[in-house]
Amino acid sequence: MAAIMIQRAIADKRLKSMVLMNGFDIVRFGEVIGTDQKYAIATQDLNACHAVAIISRKAAILGHIAPGSPKFPTGEQWIAHMVARFLERVDANIESFEKQGTGGVVVFGVYNNSIALPEQVAALVSAIQSAIGREPLVTYYYFRYYKHAIQEQVELSISCP
């Protein structure tokens, strides 16, 4: 479903960006870039990564966060660093994210029927909750390894019709 929505947004020239791993971007619904109005933002190939988003009637901010980095000794320290970067982006665009009508989403992986990296998911949920004043929608995706390679690809698309 998300793949179809992404393809449609690309074909309609409404996709502002495809957020890459450890990246963030914001789309203000209806903003004009070049000659096209943008209404969508997306990410793909989550694999073992997390996706976080805050969505209002005016805009959406989306992050694609890897579970760790060689620059940080633990995954939790890395997530704390990335959460701070995400919230900086939200704060810099706070006029687009009023408390009323703003929601949050955290997407995480499930591996062997358990939440993959539950401490990281809890940190992401807490950060979004503090940013918007209520608990975000928390959802999951399954990923399966096959001969040491991730077999399923996951995409997340946010758009305003």
DSSP file (Angstrom, degrees, kcal/mol; ACC not computed):
  #  RESIDUE AA STRUCTURE BP1 BP2  ACC     N-H-->O    O-->H-N    N-H-->O    O-->H-N    TCO  KAPPA ALPHA  PHI   PSI    X-CA   Y-CA   Z-CA
    1    1 A M     >        0   0    0      0, 0.0     4,-2.2     0, 0.0     5,-0.2   0.000 360.0 360.0 360.0 -49.5    0.0    0.0    0.0
    2    2 A A  H  >  +     0   0    0      1,-0.2     4,-2.7     2,-0.2     5,-0.2   0.900 360.0  55.6 -61.5 -39.1    2.7    2.5    1.0
    3    3 A A  H  > S+     0   0    0      1,-0.2     4,-2.5     2,-0.2    -1,-0.2   0.894 107.8  48.5 -60.9 -39.4    4.7    1.6   -2.2
    4    4 A I  H  > S+     0   0    0      2,-0.2     4,-2.4     1,-0.2    -1,-0.2   0.910 111.4  49.7 -66.8 -41.9    1.6    2.5   -4.3
    5    5 A M  H  X S+     0   0    0     -4,-2.2     4,-2.4     2,-0.2    -2,-0.2   0.896 111.6  49.0 -63.9 -39.4    1.1    5.8   -2.5
    6    6 A I  H  X S+     0   0    0     -4,-2.7     4,-2.4     2,-0.2    -2,-0.2   0.937 111.3  48.9 -64.8 -46.3    4.8    6.7   -2.9
    7    7 A Q  H  X S+     0   0    0     -4,-2.5     4,-2.6     1,-0.2    -2,-0.2   0.899 112.2  49.1 -60.2 -40.4    4.7    5.9   -6.7
    8    8 A R  H  X S+     0   0    0     -4,-2.4     4,-2.5     2,-0.2    -1,-0.2   0.911 110.4  50.2 -65.7 -42.1    1.5    8.0   -7.0
    9    9 A A  H  <>S+     0   0    0     -4,-2.4     5,-3.0     2,-0.2     6,-1.2   0.884 112.4  47.7 -63.8 -37.7    3.1   10.9   -5.2
   10   10 A I  H ><5S+     0   0    0     -4,-2.4     3,-1.2     3,-0.2    -2,-0.2   0.941 112.7  47.9 -66.3 -47.2    6.2   10.7   -7.4
   11   11 A A  H 3<5S+     0   0    0     -4,-2.6    -2,-0.2     1,-0.3    -1,-0.2   0.871 114.1  46.7 -62.3 -37.2    4.1   10.5  -10.6
   12   12 A D  T 3<5S-     0   0    0     -4,-2.5    -1,-0.3    -5,-0.2    -2,-0.2   0.455 110.9-123.3 -83.1  -0.5    1.9   13.5   -9.5
   13   13 A K  T < 5S+     0   0    0     -3,-1.2    -3,-0.2    -4,-0.3    -2,-0.1   0.833  79.9 119.2  60.0  34.7    5.1   15.4   -8.5
   14   14 A R      < +     0   0    0     -5,-3.0    25,-2.1    -6,-0.2    26,-1.9   0.507  37.9 102.5-104.6  -8.3    3.8   15.8   -5.0
   15   15 A L  E     -a   40   0A   0     -6,-1.2    26,-0.2    24,-0.2     3,-0.1  -0.666  48.9-170.6 -80.9 119.9    6.6   14.0   -3.2
   16   16 A K  E     -     0   0A   0     24,-3.0     2,-0.3    -2,-0.6    25,-0.2   0.944  63.6 -22.5 -74.5 -48.2    8.9   16.5   -1.5
   17   17 A S  E     -a   41   0A   0     23,-0.5    25,-1.9     8,-0.0     2,-0.7  -0.997  45.7-124.9-159.9 159.7   11.6   13.9   -0.6
   18   18 A M  E     -a   42   0A   0     -2,-0.3     2,-0.4    23,-0.2    25,-0.2  -0.955  40.7-134.3-104.4 110.0   12.5   10.3    0.1
   19   19 A V  E     -a   43   0A   0     23,-3.6    25,-0.6    -2,-0.7     2,-0.1  -0.517  20.5-147.6 -73.9 124.3   14.1   10.5    3.6
   20   20 A L    >   -     0   0    0     -2,-0.4     3,-1.9     1,-0.2    44,-0.4  -0.355  38.0 -63.4 -86.5 169.0   17.3    8.5    3.7
   21   21 A M  T 3  S+     0   0    0      1,-0.3    44,-0.2    -2,-0.1    -1,-0.2  -0.261 124.3   8.6 -55.6 134.8   18.7    6.6    6.7
   22   22 A N  T 3  S+     0   0    0     42,-3.1    -1,-0.3     1,-0.3     2,-0.3   0.693 109.2 119.1  63.5  23.5   19.6    8.9    9.6
   23   23 A G  E <   -C   64   0B   0     -3,-1.9    41,-2.1    41,-0.7     2,-0.3  -0.752  46.1-161.5-113.9 164.1   17.9   11.7    7.8
   24   24 A F  E     +C   63   0B   0     -2,-0.3     2,-0.3    39,-0.2    39,-0.2  -0.971  11.6 171.0-137.5 150.4   15.0   14.0    8.6
   25   25 A D  E     -C   62   0B   0     37,-1.8    37,-2.6    -2,-0.3     2,-0.4  -0.982  17.9-144.4-155.8 162.0   12.8   16.2    6.4
   26   26 A I  E     -C   61   0B   0     -2,-0.3     2,-0.4    35,-0.2    35,-0.2  -0.967   5.3-162.7-127.6 142.3    9.7   18.3    6.7
   27   27 A V  E     -C   60   0B   0     33,-2.6    33,-2.1    -2,-0.4     2,-0.7  -0.997  10.0-151.5-123.2 128.9    6.9   18.9    4.2
   28   28 A R  E >   -C   59   0B   0     -2,-0.4     3,-2.7    31,-0.2    10,-0.3  -0.897  37.7-111.0 -94.9 117.1    4.5   21.8    4.6
   29   29 A F  T 3  S+     0   0    0     29,-1.9    10,-0.2    -2,-0.7   130,-0.0  -0.248  98.4   9.8 -57.9 122.8    1.4   20.6    2.9
   30   30 A G  T 3  S+     0   0    0      8,-2.8    -1,-0.3     1,-0.3     9,-0.2   0.402  87.0 149.6  90.6  -0.8    0.8   22.6   -0.3
   31   31 A E  E <   -H   38   0C   0     -3,-2.7     7,-2.8     7,-0.6     2,-0.6  -0.371  46.0-125.0 -65.4 146.7    4.1   24.3   -0.3
   32   32 A V  E     +H   37   0C   0      5,-0.2     2,-0.5     2,-0.0     5,-0.2  -0.831  28.5 179.0 -98.5 123.8    5.4   25.2   -3.8
   33   33 A I  E >  S-H   36   0C   0      3,-2.9     3,-1.9    -2,-0.6     2,-0.6  -0.986  72.8 -32.1-122.3 118.7    8.8   23.9   -4.8
   34   34 A G  T 3  S-     0   0    0     -2,-0.5    -2,-0.0     1,-0.3     3,-0.0  -0.648 126.7 -35.5  69.5-118.9    9.7   24.8   -8.3
   35   35 A T  T 3  S+     0   0    0     -2,-0.6     2,-0.4     2,-0.1    -1,-0.3   0.330 121.6  89.2-113.5   4.9    6.3   24.8  -10.0
   36   36 A D  E <   -H   33   0C   0     -3,-1.9    -3,-2.9   -22,-0.0     2,-0.4  -0.845  69.6-131.8-112.2 140.0    4.8   21.9   -8.1
   37   37 A Q  E     -H   32   0C   0     -2,-0.4     2,-0.4    -5,-0.2    -5,-0.2  -0.702  26.0-141.5 -82.8 137.8    2.9   21.8   -4.8
   38   38 A K  E     +H   31   0C   0     -7,-2.8    -8,-2.8    -2,-0.4    -7,-0.6  -0.859  34.8 156.3-107.8 134.6    4.2   19.2   -2.4
   39   39 A Y        +     0   0    0    -25,-2.1   121,-2.0    -2,-0.4     2,-0.3   0.318  56.3  60.5-132.7   3.1    1.9   17.1   -0.2
   40   40 A A  E     -aB  15 159A   0    -26,-1.9   -24,-3.0   119,-0.2   -23,-0.5  -0.955  43.1-179.1-141.8 154.3    4.0   14.0    0.6
   41   41 A I  E     +aB  17 158A   0    117,-2.3   117,-2.8    -2,-0.3     2,-0.3  -0.973  19.4 174.7-145.6 148.5    7.2   12.7    2.3
   42   42 A A  E     -aB  18 157A   0    -25,-1.9   -23,-3.6    -2,-0.3     2,-0.3  -0.946  19.9-158.7-151.0 166.7    8.3    9.1    2.5
   43   43 A T  E     -aB  19 156A   0    113,-2.4   113,-2.4    -2,-0.3     2,-0.3  -0.957  14.4-172.5-142.8 162.3   11.1    6.7    3.5
   44   44 A Q  E     + B   0 155A   0    -25,-0.6   111,-0.2    -2,-0.3   -23,-0.1  -0.921  54.9  44.5-147.9 172.4   11.8    3.2    2.5
   45   45 A D        +     0   0    0    109,-0.8     3,-0.2    -2,-0.3    -1,-0.2   0.918  54.5 166.8  56.3  50.1   14.1    0.2    3.2
   46   46 A L    >   +     0   0    0    108,-1.4     3,-3.7     1,-0.2     2,-0.1   0.860   8.6 162.0 -62.3 -34.9   13.6    0.5    7.0
   47   47 A N  T 3  S-     0   0    0      1,-0.3    -1,-0.2   105,-0.2    -2,-0.1  -0.314  80.2 -14.7  49.0-115.3   15.2   -2.9    7.5
   48   48 A A  T 3  S+     0   0    0     -3,-0.2    -1,-0.3    -2,-0.1    61,-0.2   0.277 117.6 107.9 -97.3  11.3   16.1   -2.8   11.3
   49   49 A C    <   -     0   0    0     -3,-3.7     2,-0.3    -4,-0.1    17,-0.2  -0.241  64.9-122.8 -83.6 172.1   15.7    1.0   11.5
   50   50 A H  E     -D   65   0B   0     15,-3.1    15,-2.9    58,-0.1     2,-0.4  -0.840  13.3-151.1-110.2 151.2   13.0    3.1   13.2
   51   51 A A  E     -DE  64 107B   0     56,-2.0    56,-3.1    -2,-0.3     2,-0.4  -0.986  14.1-174.3-119.1 137.2   10.8    5.7   11.5
   52   52 A V  E     +DE  63 106B   0     11,-2.1    11,-3.0    -2,-0.4     2,-0.3  -0.981   6.1 173.1-129.7 143.8    9.4    8.6   13.5
   53   53 A A  E     -DE  62 105B   0     52,-2.4    52,-2.7    -2,-0.4     2,-0.4  -0.998  23.1-159.3-149.1 147.7    7.0   11.3   12.4
   54   54 A I  E     -DE  61 104B   0      7,-1.8     7,-2.5    -2,-0.3     2,-0.4  -1.000  22.8-170.8-123.8 131.0    5.0   14.2   13.8
   55   55 A I  E     +DE  60 103B   0     48,-3.2    48,-3.2    -2,-0.4     5,-0.2  -0.977  10.8 167.4-130.2 130.8    2.0   15.1   11.6
   56   56 A S        -     0   0    0      3,-3.2    46,-0.2    -2,-0.4    45,-0.1  -0.681  53.7 -93.2-125.0-176.5   -0.2   18.2   11.8
   57   57 A R  S    S+     0   0    0     -2,-0.2    40,-0.1     1,-0.2     3,-0.1   0.730 125.7  39.8 -69.2 -20.4   -2.9   19.7    9.6
   58   58 A K  S    S-     0   0    0     38,-0.5   -29,-1.9     1,-0.2     2,-0.3   0.757 124.0  -9.1 -99.8 -29.8   -0.1   22.0    8.2
   59   59 A A  E     -C   28   0B   0     37,-0.5    -3,-3.2   -31,-0.3     2,-0.3  -0.949  48.8-137.0-160.3 170.9    3.0   19.8    7.9
   60   60 A A  E     -CD  27  55B   0    -33,-2.1   -33,-2.6    -2,-0.3     2,-0.4  -0.994   8.9-159.6-141.1 140.5    4.7   16.5    8.6
   61   61 A I  E     -CD  26  54B   0     -7,-2.5    -7,-1.8    -2,-0.3     2,-0.4  -0.982  14.9-169.5-118.9 135.1    8.3   15.8    9.7
   62   62 A L  E     -CD  25  53B   0    -37,-2.6   -37,-1.8    -2,-0.4     2,-0.4  -0.974   6.7-171.1-130.2 136.2    9.7   12.4    9.1
   63   63 A G  E     -CD  24  52B   0    -11,-3.0   -11,-2.1    -2,-0.4     2,-0.5  -0.968  12.4-158.3-126.3 145.3   12.9   10.7   10.4
   64   64 A H  E     -CD  23  51B   0    -41,-2.1   -42,-3.1   -44,-0.4   -41,-0.7  -0.961  23.2-171.6-120.9 107.3   14.5    7.4    9.4
   65   65 A I  E     - D   0  50B   0    -15,-2.9   -15,-3.1    -2,-0.5   -44,-0.1  -0.896  16.8-141.3-116.2 122.6   16.8    6.4   12.3
   66   66 A A        -     0   0    0     -2,-0.5   -17,-0.1   -17,-0.2   -19,-0.0  -0.378  27.2-117.4 -69.6 156.1   19.3    3.5   12.3
   67   67 A P  S    S-     0   0    0      0, 0.0     2,-0.3     0, 0.0    12,-0.2   0.603  85.8  -3.7 -75.0  -9.5   19.5    1.5   15.5
   68   68 A G        -     0   0    0     10,-0.1     7,-0.1     9,-0.1    -2,-0.1  -0.989  54.5-145.9-168.5 172.4   23.1    2.4   16.1
   69   69 A S    >   -     0   0    0      3,-0.3     3,-1.7    -2,-0.3     9,-0.1  -0.989  26.9-127.1-148.9 143.4   26.3    4.1   14.9
   70   70 A P  T 3  S+     0   0    0      0, 0.0    -1,-0.0     0, 0.0     0, 0.0   0.692 108.0  68.3 -63.8 -16.2   30.0    3.3   15.3
   71   71 A K  T 3  S+     0   0    0      1,-0.0    -3,-0.0     2,-0.0     0, 0.0   0.626  97.9  57.4 -77.4 -12.7   30.4    6.8   16.6
   72   72 A F  S <  S-     0   0    0     -3,-1.7    -3,-0.3     1,-0.1     6,-0.1  -0.956  76.6-138.7-123.7 137.6   28.4    6.0   19.8
   73   73 A P  S    S+     0   0    0      0, 0.0     2,-0.3     0, 0.0    -1,-0.1   0.816  86.9  28.0 -66.3 -29.9   29.3    3.2   22.3
   74   74 A T  S  > S-     0   0    0      1,-0.1     4,-1.8    -6,-0.0     5,-0.1  -0.930  73.7-124.5-131.6 156.9   25.6    2.1   22.7
   75   75 A G  H  > S+     0   0    0     -2,-0.3     4,-2.7     1,-0.2     5,-0.2   0.850 111.8  57.8 -62.7 -34.8   22.5    2.1   20.6
   76   76 A E  H  > S+     0   0    0      2,-0.2     4,-2.3     1,-0.2    -1,-0.2   0.889 105.5  49.1 -65.9 -38.8   20.7    4.0   23.4
   77   77 A Q  H  > S+     0   0    0      2,-0.2     4,-2.1     1,-0.2    -1,-0.2   0.903 111.7  50.2 -66.0 -39.3   23.2    6.9   23.3
   78   78 A W  H  X S+     0   0    0     -4,-1.8     4,-2.6     2,-0.2    -2,-0.2   0.935 110.4  48.8 -61.9 -47.0   22.8    7.0   19.5
   79   79 A I  H  X S+     0   0    0     -4,-2.7     4,-3.0     1,-0.2     5,-0.2   0.904 109.1  53.0 -62.0 -41.4   19.0    7.1   19.8
   80   80 A A  H  X S+     0   0    0     -4,-2.3     4,-2.0     1,-0.2    -1,-0.2   0.911 110.6  48.3 -59.3 -42.1   19.3    9.9   22.4
   81   81 A H  H  X S+     0   0    0     -4,-2.1     4,-1.9     2,-0.2    -2,-0.2   0.927 114.2  45.0 -62.7 -46.2   21.5   11.9   19.9
   82   82 A M  H  X S+     0   0    0     -4,-2.6     4,-2.6     2,-0.2    -2,-0.2   0.866 110.1  54.5 -69.8 -35.9   19.1   11.3   17.0
   83   83 A V  H  X S+     0   0    0     -4,-3.0     4,-2.8     2,-0.2     5,-0.2   0.922 107.6  51.2 -61.5 -43.1   16.0   12.1   19.1
   84   84 A A  H  X S+     0   0    0     -4,-2.0     4,-1.9    -5,-0.2    -2,-0.2   0.915 110.9  48.0 -60.3 -43.0   17.7   15.5   20.0
   85   85 A R  H  X S+     0   0    0     -4,-1.9     4,-1.7     2,-0.2    -1,-0.2   0.907 112.1  49.8 -63.3 -41.6   18.3   16.2   16.3
   86   86 A F  H  X S+     0   0    0     -4,-2.6     4,-2.0     1,-0.2    -2,-0.2   0.932 111.3  47.9 -62.3 -47.2   14.7   15.3   15.5
   87   87 A L  H  X S+     0   0    0     -4,-2.8     4,-3.0     1,-0.2    -1,-0.2   0.819 106.1  58.4 -67.7 -30.1   13.3   17.5   18.2
   88   88 A E  H  X S+     0   0    0     -4,-1.9     4,-2.3    -5,-0.2    -1,-0.2   0.911 106.8  48.7 -61.2 -41.5   15.5   20.4   17.0
   89   89 A R  H  X S+     0   0    0     -4,-1.7     4,-0.7     2,-0.2    -2,-0.2   0.902 112.0  48.6 -64.7 -40.9   13.9   20.1   13.6
   90   90 A V  H >< S+     0   0    0     -4,-2.0     3,-1.2     1,-0.2    -2,-0.2   0.955 112.3  48.2 -62.5 -49.4   10.4   20.1   15.2
   91   91 A D  H >< S+     0   0    0     -4,-3.0     3,-1.3     1,-0.3    -2,-0.2   0.859 107.4  55.7 -60.2 -37.0   11.3   23.2   17.4
   92   92 A A  H 3< S+     0   0    0     -4,-2.3    -1,-0.3     1,-0.3    -2,-0.2   0.694 118.7  34.3 -69.1 -17.3   12.7   25.0   14.4
   93   93 A N  T X< S+     0   0    0     -3,-1.2     3,-2.4    -4,-0.7     4,-0.3  -0.041  76.6 134.3-123.8  29.4    9.4   24.5   12.6
   94   94 A I  G X   +     0   0    0     -3,-1.3     3,-1.8     1,-0.3    -2,-0.1   0.750  61.3  70.7 -58.8 -27.2    7.1   24.7   15.7
   95   95 A E  G 3  S+     0   0    0      1,-0.3    -1,-0.3    -4,-0.2     3,-0.2   0.741  98.2  52.0 -62.0 -20.4    4.6   27.1   13.9
   96   96 A S  G <  S+     0   0    0     -3,-2.4   -38,-0.5    -6,-0.2   -37,-0.5   0.514 104.0  60.8 -90.3  -6.1    3.6   24.1   11.7
   97   97 A F    <   +     0   0    0     -3,-1.8    -1,-0.2    -4,-0.3     5,-0.1  -0.606  65.4 178.5-127.8  72.6    2.9   21.8   14.7
   98   98 A E        -     0   0    0     -2,-0.4     4,-0.1    -3,-0.2   -41,-0.1  -0.391  37.3-120.9 -67.9 151.0    0.2   23.2   16.9
   99   99 A K  S >  S+     0   0    0      2,-0.1     3,-1.2    -2,-0.1     2,-0.3   0.906  96.1  74.5 -63.4 -41.9   -0.6   21.0   19.9
  100  100 A Q  T 3  S+     0   0    0      1,-0.2    -2,-0.1     3,-0.0     3,-0.1  -0.572 112.1   6.6 -72.2 128.7   -4.3   20.6   18.9
  101  101 A G  T 3  S+     0   0    0     -2,-0.3     2,-0.5     1,-0.3    -1,-0.2   0.547  97.0 124.8  80.5   6.7   -4.6   18.2   16.0
  102  102 A T    <   -     0   0    0     -3,-1.2     2,-0.3    30,-0.2    -1,-0.3  -0.861  36.3-177.1-101.8 134.4   -1.0   17.1   15.9
  103  103 A G  E     -E   55   0B   0    -48,-3.2   -48,-3.2    -2,-0.5     2,-0.3  -0.824  13.0-143.6-125.0 165.0   -0.2   13.4   16.1
  104  104 A G  E     -E   54   0B   0     -2,-0.3    33,-3.1   -50,-0.2     2,-0.4  -0.914   6.6-161.7-128.2 156.2    2.9   11.3   16.2
  105  105 A V  E     -Ef  53 137B   0    -52,-2.7   -52,-2.4    -2,-0.3     2,-0.4  -1.000   4.5-171.8-137.6 135.7    3.9    8.0   14.8
  106  106 A V  E     -Ef  52 138B   0     31,-2.3    33,-2.7    -2,-0.4     2,-0.5  -0.997   8.5-166.9-124.4 125.5    6.7    5.6   15.8
  107  107 A V  E     +Ef  51 139B   0    -56,-3.1   -56,-2.0    -2,-0.4     2,-0.3  -0.953  15.4 170.0-113.1 128.7    7.4    2.6   13.5
  108  108 A F  E     - f   0 140B   0     31,-1.7    33,-1.9    -2,-0.5     2,-0.2  -0.871  30.7-101.3-135.3 166.7    9.6   -0.2   14.8
  109  109 A G  E     - f   0 141B   0     -2,-0.3     7,-2.9     7,-0.3     2,-0.5  -0.579  18.9-149.8 -90.8 151.6   10.7   -3.7   13.9
  110  110 A V  E     -Gf 115 142B   0     31,-2.0    33,-1.4     5,-0.2     2,-0.4  -0.987  17.5-179.2-117.4 128.1    9.4   -6.9   15.4
  111  111 A Y  E >   -G  114   0B   0      3,-2.4     3,-1.2    -2,-0.5    33,-0.1  -0.996  69.4  -5.2-132.0 128.9   11.9   -9.8   15.4
  112  112 A N  T 3  S-     0   0    0     -2,-0.4    -1,-0.2     1,-0.2     3,-0.1   0.896 129.1 -59.0  53.6  44.0   11.1  -13.3   16.7
  113  113 A N  T 3  S+     0   0    0      1,-0.2     2,-0.3    -3,-0.1    -1,-0.2   0.666 119.1  99.2  62.5  21.3    7.7  -12.1   17.8
  114  114 A S  E <  S-G  111   0B   0     -3,-1.2    -3,-2.4     0, 0.0     2,-0.3  -0.930  86.2 -89.6-131.3 157.7    9.2   -9.4   20.1
  115  115 A I  E     -G  110   0B   0     -2,-0.3     2,-0.4    -5,-0.2    -5,-0.2  -0.510  44.4-128.4 -63.6 125.4    9.8   -5.7   19.8
  116  116 A A  S    S-     0   0    0     -7,-2.9    -7,-0.3    -2,-0.3     5,-0.2  -0.662  86.9  -3.1 -75.4 127.8   13.2   -5.2   18.3
  117  117 A L  S >> S-     0   0    0     -2,-0.4     4,-1.9     3,-0.1     3,-0.6   0.958  74.8-175.5  57.9  60.2   15.3   -2.9   20.5
  118  118 A P  H 3> S+     0   0    0      0, 0.0     4,-2.5     0, 0.0     5,-0.2   0.812  77.9  57.4 -60.9 -32.3   12.5   -2.0   23.1
  119  119 A E  H 3> S+     0   0    0      2,-0.2     4,-1.9     1,-0.2     5,-0.1   0.895 108.1  47.8 -64.9 -38.4   14.6    0.6   24.9
  120  120 A Q  H <> S+     0   0    0     -3,-0.6     4,-2.2     2,-0.2    -1,-0.2   0.911 110.8  50.4 -68.1 -41.6   15.1    2.5   21.7
  121  121 A V  H  X S+     0   0    0     -4,-1.9     4,-2.6     1,-0.2    -2,-0.2   0.923 109.6  51.5 -61.5 -43.5   11.4    2.4   20.9
  122  122 A A  H  X S+     0   0    0     -4,-2.5     4,-2.4     1,-0.2    -1,-0.2   0.893 109.3  50.4 -60.5 -40.5   10.5    3.6   24.4
  123  123 A A  H  X S+     0   0    0     -4,-1.9     4,-2.1     2,-0.2    -1,-0.2   0.897 111.8  47.7 -64.9 -40.4   12.9    6.6   24.0
  124  124 A L  H  X S+     0   0    0     -4,-2.2     4,-2.3     2,-0.2     5,-0.2   0.919 112.3  48.7 -67.0 -43.6   11.4    7.5   20.7
  125  125 A V  H  X S+     0   0    0     -4,-2.6     4,-2.6     1,-0.2    -2,-0.2   0.926 112.0  49.7 -61.3 -45.1    7.8    7.2   22.1
  126  126 A S  H  X S+     0   0    0     -4,-2.4     4,-2.3    -5,-0.2    -1,-0.2   0.899 110.3  50.4 -61.3 -42.3    8.8    9.4   25.1
  127  127 A A  H  X S+     0   0    0     -4,-2.1     4,-1.7     2,-0.2    -1,-0.2   0.919 112.7  45.1 -64.1 -44.4   10.4   12.0   22.8
  128  128 A I  H  X S+     0   0    0     -4,-2.3     4,-2.3     1,-0.2     6,-0.3   0.911 111.6  53.5 -66.8 -40.9    7.4   12.3   20.6
  129  129 A Q  H  X S+     0   0    0     -4,-2.6     4,-2.0     1,-0.2     5,-0.4   0.907 109.7  47.6 -60.7 -41.4    5.0   12.4   23.6
  130  130 A S  H  < S+     0   0    0     -4,-2.3    -1,-0.2     1,-0.2    -2,-0.2   0.845 112.3  51.1 -68.5 -31.6    7.0   15.3   25.1
  131  131 A A  H  < S+     0   0    0     -4,-1.7    -2,-0.2    -5,-0.2    -1,-0.2   0.859 124.6  23.9 -74.0 -35.7    7.0   17.2   21.8
  132  132 A I  H  < S-     0   0    0     -4,-2.3    -2,-0.2     2,-0.3   -30,-0.2   0.488 102.7-116.6-113.6  -4.1    3.2   16.9   21.1
  133  133 A G  S  < S+     0   0    0     -4,-2.0     2,-0.3    -5,-0.3    -3,-0.2   0.571  85.6  62.9  82.9   7.5    1.8   16.5   24.6
  134  134 A R  S    S-     0   0    0     -5,-0.4    -2,-0.3    -6,-0.3    -1,-0.2  -0.985  92.2 -80.4-157.0 165.1    0.3   13.0   24.0
  135  135 A E        -     0   0    0     -2,-0.3   -31,-0.2     1,-0.1    -9,-0.1  -0.401  47.2-128.8 -69.8 138.1    1.3    9.5   23.2
  136  136 A P        -     0   0    0      0, 0.0     2,-0.4     0, 0.0   -31,-0.2  -0.350  29.8 -90.6 -79.9 165.2    2.0    8.8   19.5
  137  137 A L  E     -f  105   0B   0    -33,-3.1   -31,-2.3    -2,-0.1     2,-0.6  -0.638  44.9-156.5 -68.0 129.3    0.6    6.0   17.5
  138  138 A V  E     +f  106   0B   0     -2,-0.4     2,-0.3   -33,-0.2   -31,-0.2  -0.959  22.0 162.4-116.1 120.7    3.1    3.1   17.9
  139  139 A T  E     -f  107   0B   0    -33,-2.7   -31,-1.7    -2,-0.6     2,-0.3  -0.812  18.8-146.5-133.8 173.3    3.1    0.5   15.1
  140  140 A Y  E     -f  108   0B   0     -2,-0.3     2,-0.3   -33,-0.2   -31,-0.2  -0.842   6.6-154.9-137.8 167.6    5.4   -2.2   13.9
  141  141 A Y  E     -f  109   0B   0    -33,-1.9   -31,-2.0    -2,-0.3     2,-0.4  -0.965  23.3-123.6-138.8 156.6    6.6   -4.0   10.9
  142  142 A Y  E     -f  110   0B   0     -2,-0.3     2,-0.4   -33,-0.2   -31,-0.1  -0.811  22.7-172.3 -99.7 140.6    8.1   -7.5   10.6
  143  143 A F        -     0   0    0    -33,-1.4     2,-0.4    -2,-0.4    10,-0.1  -0.998   4.5-161.9-130.5 143.0   11.5   -8.1    9.1
  144  144 A R        -     0   0    0     -2,-0.4     7,-2.8   -33,-0.1     8,-0.5  -0.962  11.6-138.3-125.1 136.7   12.9  -11.5    8.4
  145  145 A Y  E     -I  150   0D   0     -2,-0.4     2,-0.4     5,-0.2     5,-0.2  -0.753  16.3-173.8 -91.6 140.3   16.5  -12.5    7.8
  146  146 A Y  E >  S-I  149   0D   0      3,-2.9     3,-0.9    -2,-0.4    -2,-0.0  -0.936  76.0 -22.0-134.9 111.2   17.3  -15.0    5.1
  147  147 A K  T 3  S-     0   0    0     -2,-0.4     3,-0.1     1,-0.2    -1,-0.1   0.925 127.6 -51.1  52.4  48.8   20.9  -16.1    4.9
  148  148 A H  T 3  S+     0   0    0      1,-0.2     2,-0.4     0, 0.0    -1,-0.2   0.638 120.2 102.8  67.2  18.1   22.0  -13.0    6.7
  149  149 A A  E <  S-I  146   0D   0     -3,-0.9    -3,-2.9    -5,-0.0     2,-0.4  -0.988  78.1-113.1-128.3 142.2   20.2  -10.6    4.5
  150  150 A I  E     -I  145   0D   0     -2,-0.4    -5,-0.2    -5,-0.2  -102,-0.0  -0.593  27.7-168.8 -75.2 127.6   16.9   -8.8    5.2
  151  151 A Q        +     0   0    0     -7,-2.8     2,-0.4    -2,-0.4    -1,-0.2   0.830  62.7  61.5 -89.9 -35.2   14.3  -10.2    2.9
  152  152 A E        -     0   0    0     -8,-0.5     2,-0.4  -107,-0.0  -105,-0.2  -0.757  65.7-154.3 -98.7 140.6   11.4   -7.8    3.4
  153  153 A Q        -     0   0    0     -2,-0.4     2,-0.4  -107,-0.1    -2,-0.0  -0.882   9.7-154.8-109.0 144.7   11.6   -4.1    2.6
  154  154 A V        -     0   0    0     -2,-0.4  -108,-1.4   -13,-0.1  -109,-0.8  -0.946   8.0-170.2-123.7 140.1    9.4   -1.6    4.4
  155  155 A E  E     -B   44   0A   0     -2,-0.4     2,-0.4  -111,-0.2  -111,-0.3  -0.961   6.0-160.6-128.1 147.3    8.2    1.8    3.2
  156  156 A L  E     -B   43   0A   0   -113,-2.4  -113,-2.4    -2,-0.4     2,-0.4  -0.997  10.4-174.7-128.2 130.1    6.4    4.6    5.1
  157  157 A S  E     -B   42   0A   0     -2,-0.4     2,-0.5  -115,-0.2  -115,-0.2  -0.985   7.3-171.7-128.1 134.3    4.5    7.3    3.3
  158  158 A I  E     +B   41   0A   0   -117,-2.8  -117,-2.3    -2,-0.4     2,-0.3  -0.993  21.0 155.4-123.1 126.5    2.8   10.4    4.8
  159  159 A S  E     -B   40   0A   0     -2,-0.5  -119,-0.2  -119,-0.2  -144,-0.0  -0.991  38.5-135.5-149.2 159.0    0.7   12.5    2.6
  160  160 A C              0   0    0   -121,-2.0  -130,-0.1    -2,-0.3    -2,-0.0  -0.967 360.0 360.0-111.2 124.6   -2.1   15.0    2.7
  161  161 A P              0   0    0      0, 0.0    -1,-0.1     0, 0.0  -121,-0.1   0.523 360.0 360.0 -61.1 360.0   -4.7   14.3   -0.1
